[in-house]
Amino acid sequence: MSPFFENLIIEFVAEVIIAILLAFGGYIFYILKIKPYKLSRILGIVETFKNQDKAKKDMLREFRSSSSLRVFTMRGDTFTKTGNGNNIADAVLSNTNLHQNYIISNADNPFVEDRGKELIEIKKFVSIEAFRNDLKSSLNILETAKKQNTNIDFCSHMEIVRERIILIDDFLYLSFIDNKTPTKNTPVLKICKQSSIYSSYSAFFEDNWKKYKK
């Protein structure tokens, strides 16, 4: 089996485990007589945040101390759309000491249709075309940022995306795409580097970087 498919299997198993823990964690801990913090330690989960806004302060602090940032996502607006209180984009795009690699969906990605319908249903966009334009805008912003900051690089992917992966030197910030909720509003898991989940997503990112970066 190729490393790429091995990573996908590991990724799927990790998602299932995390989903089960989020849904039935308390009951499982009671039955197995396992204290929650011990299982979290085994999985490498350092902290769980209700949403991106709750994780933002922690993320900004870690971004400042990290030498690298790798992001795999669908839209990427958290890291591209500056102003309007989005101090994550303001902080990272101007950071010339932070080596940044972004993998964001291509506007022609077939999955754009499915995700676009979900976002239209929750009134995030008015049409599929508006969603495509938003993706193009993020890529154009990164193109401009790359000219101003040589530590920024990016490429676009054609993958089905159901999670947002944010990798820095010592941690992974992982959140999953809910078809009825913008990703920013879903829980964020902070996972340490010394875990199989971090290693799996790191390999997943590198495989896709090699696949799409030209």
C-alpha positions as CSV (number, residue, x, y, z in Angstrom):
1,M,0.0,0.0,0.0
2,S,1.3,3.4,-0.9
3,P,2.2,6.0,1.9
4,F,-0.5,8.3,0.6
5,F,-3.3,5.7,1.1
6,E,-1.8,4.7,4.4
7,N,-2.0,8.3,5.5
8,L,-5.6,8.5,4.4
9,I,-6.5,5.4,6.4
10,I,-4.8,6.8,9.5
11,E,-6.5,10.1,9.0
12,F,-9.9,8.4,8.7
13,V,-9.3,6.4,11.9
14,A,-8.2,9.6,13.7
15,E,-11.4,11.4,12.6
16,V,-13.6,8.5,13.8
17,I,-11.8,8.3,17.2
18,I,-12.1,12.0,17.7
19,A,-15.8,12.1,16.6
20,I,-16.6,9.3,19.1
21,L,-14.8,11.0,21.9
22,L,-16.6,14.3,21.3
23,A,-20.0,12.5,21.1
24,F,-19.7,9.8,23.7
25,G,-16.5,10.6,25.6
26,G,-18.0,10.8,29.1
27,Y,-19.9,7.5,28.8
28,I,-16.8,5.7,27.4
29,F,-14.6,7.1,30.2
30,Y,-17.2,5.9,32.8
31,I,-17.5,2.3,31.3
32,L,-13.7,1.8,30.9
33,K,-12.8,3.6,34.2
34,I,-10.4,5.8,32.2
35,K,-9.9,9.4,33.3
36,P,-10.5,11.8,30.3
37,Y,-7.1,13.5,30.7
38,K,-5.2,10.2,30.4
39,L,-6.9,9.3,27.1
40,S,-6.3,12.8,25.8
41,R,-2.7,12.5,26.7
42,I,-2.4,9.2,24.8
43,L,-3.9,10.8,21.6
44,G,-1.8,13.9,22.0
45,I,-4.7,16.3,22.6
46,V,-3.4,19.2,24.6
47,E,-6.5,21.3,24.6
48,T,-9.9,21.6,23.0
49,F,-11.5,24.9,22.0
50,K,-15.1,25.6,21.3
51,N,-14.3,27.3,18.1
52,Q,-11.6,29.3,16.3
53,D,-12.4,32.5,18.2
54,K,-11.7,30.7,21.5
55,A,-8.5,29.2,20.0
56,K,-7.3,32.4,18.4
57,K,-5.3,33.8,21.3
58,D,-3.5,30.5,21.7
59,M,-2.8,30.2,18.0
60,L,-1.4,33.7,17.7
61,R,1.0,33.1,20.5
62,E,2.2,29.8,19.0
63,F,2.5,31.4,15.5
64,R,4.9,34.0,17.0
65,S,7.2,31.4,18.5
66,S,7.1,28.9,15.6
67,S,9.4,28.9,12.6
68,S,6.9,27.3,10.2
69,L,3.2,27.3,9.4
70,R,1.6,24.8,7.1
71,V,-2.1,25.0,6.3
72,F,-4.4,22.6,4.3
73,T,-7.9,23.8,4.0
74,M,-10.8,24.6,1.7
75,R,-11.1,28.4,1.7
76,G,-8.2,29.7,3.7
77,D,-9.8,33.1,4.4
78,T,-8.6,33.0,8.0
79,F,-5.1,33.4,6.7
80,T,-5.8,35.6,3.6
81,K,-8.5,38.1,4.4
82,T,-6.9,40.8,6.5
83,G,-8.7,43.6,8.3
84,N,-12.2,43.4,9.8
85,G,-10.8,42.1,13.1
86,N,-9.1,39.1,11.4
87,N,-5.8,39.5,13.3
88,I,-4.6,36.0,12.3
89,A,-4.2,37.0,8.7
90,D,-2.8,40.4,9.7
91,A,-0.2,38.6,11.9
92,V,1.0,35.8,9.7
93,L,1.1,37.5,6.3
94,S,3.4,40.2,7.6
95,N,5.6,37.9,9.5
96,T,8.8,37.6,7.5
97,N,10.4,35.2,10.0
98,L,7.6,32.6,9.7
99,H,8.0,30.1,6.8
100,Q,4.5,29.6,5.5
101,N,3.1,27.0,3.1
102,Y,-0.6,27.0,2.2
103,I,-2.7,24.5,0.2
104,I,-6.1,25.9,-0.6
105,S,-8.8,24.6,-2.9
106,N,-8.7,25.4,-6.6
107,A,-11.9,27.1,-7.7
108,D,-12.4,24.3,-10.3
109,N,-12.3,21.6,-7.6
110,P,-15.3,19.3,-8.2
111,F,-15.9,19.4,-4.4
112,V,-16.7,23.1,-4.7
113,E,-20.2,22.3,-5.9
114,D,-21.0,20.2,-2.8
115,R,-19.4,22.5,-0.3
116,G,-20.9,25.5,-2.0
117,K,-24.4,24.1,-1.6
118,E,-23.8,23.6,2.1
119,L,-22.5,27.2,2.5
120,I,-25.5,28.6,0.5
121,E,-27.9,26.7,2.8
122,I,-26.4,28.4,5.9
123,K,-26.4,31.7,4.0
124,K,-22.6,32.0,3.9
125,F,-22.7,32.6,0.1
126,V,-25.5,33.4,-2.3
127,S,-24.3,31.2,-5.2
128,I,-21.7,28.6,-6.2
129,E,-20.1,31.3,-8.4
130,A,-19.7,33.6,-5.4
131,F,-18.0,30.7,-3.6
132,R,-15.6,30.1,-6.5
133,N,-14.8,33.8,-6.6
134,D,-14.0,33.7,-2.9
135,L,-11.5,30.9,-3.5
136,K,-9.9,32.8,-6.4
137,S,-9.6,35.8,-4.1
138,S,-7.7,33.9,-1.4
139,L,-5.3,32.5,-4.0
140,N,-4.8,36.0,-5.5
141,I,-4.1,37.5,-2.0
142,L,-1.5,34.8,-1.4
143,E,0.1,35.5,-4.8
144,T,0.4,39.2,-3.8
145,A,1.6,38.3,-0.3
146,K,4.3,36.0,-1.8
147,K,5.8,38.9,-3.7
148,Q,6.0,41.0,-0.5
149,N,7.1,38.1,1.8
150,T,9.5,35.5,0.3
151,N,8.7,33.1,3.2
152,I,5.2,32.6,1.8
153,D,4.4,29.9,-0.7
154,F,1.2,28.2,-1.8
155,C,-0.6,25.9,-4.2
156,S,-4.2,24.9,-4.9
157,H,-5.6,21.4,-4.5
158,M,-8.5,19.3,-6.0
159,E,-9.3,17.2,-3.0
160,I,-12.5,16.6,-1.0
161,V,-11.9,18.5,2.2
162,R,-13.6,17.7,5.5
163,E,-11.0,19.1,7.9
164,R,-8.8,22.1,8.3
165,I,-5.2,21.3,9.1
166,I,-2.9,23.9,10.7
167,L,0.6,22.6,11.4
168,I,3.3,24.6,13.3
169,D,6.6,23.4,14.8
170,D,5.2,21.8,18.0
171,F,1.4,21.6,17.5
172,L,-1.4,20.7,15.1
173,Y,-4.7,22.7,15.3
174,L,-7.3,20.4,13.8
175,S,-11.0,21.2,13.1
176,F,-13.5,19.4,11.0
177,I,-15.9,20.8,8.4
178,D,-19.6,20.5,9.4
179,N,-22.1,20.7,6.5
180,K,-24.3,23.0,8.6
181,T,-21.6,25.1,10.2
182,P,-18.7,27.3,9.0
183,T,-15.4,25.7,9.9
184,K,-14.5,28.7,12.1
185,N,-17.4,27.8,14.4
186,T,-16.5,24.1,14.9
187,P,-14.4,22.8,17.7
188,V,-10.6,23.1,17.4
189,L,-8.3,20.4,18.8
190,K,-4.7,21.3,19.8
191,I,-2.5,18.3,19.3
192,C,1.1,17.9,20.2
193,K,3.9,17.0,17.8
194,Q,4.8,13.8,19.7
195,S,1.6,12.0,18.5
196,S,0.6,9.8,15.6
197,I,-2.2,12.2,14.7
198,Y,0.3,15.0,14.2
199,S,2.7,12.7,12.2
200,S,-0.2,11.5,10.0
201,Y,-1.4,15.0,9.1
202,S,2.1,16.2,8.6
203,A,2.7,13.4,6.1
204,F,-0.7,14.1,4.5
205,F,0.3,17.8,4.0
206,E,3.7,16.9,2.5
207,D,2.1,14.3,0.2
208,N,-0.3,16.9,-1.1
209,W,2.4,19.6,-1.4
210,K,4.4,17.3,-3.6
211,K,1.3,16.5,-5.6
212,Y,0.1,20.0,-6.3
213,K,3.1,22.3,-6.0
214,K,4.5,22.9,-9.5
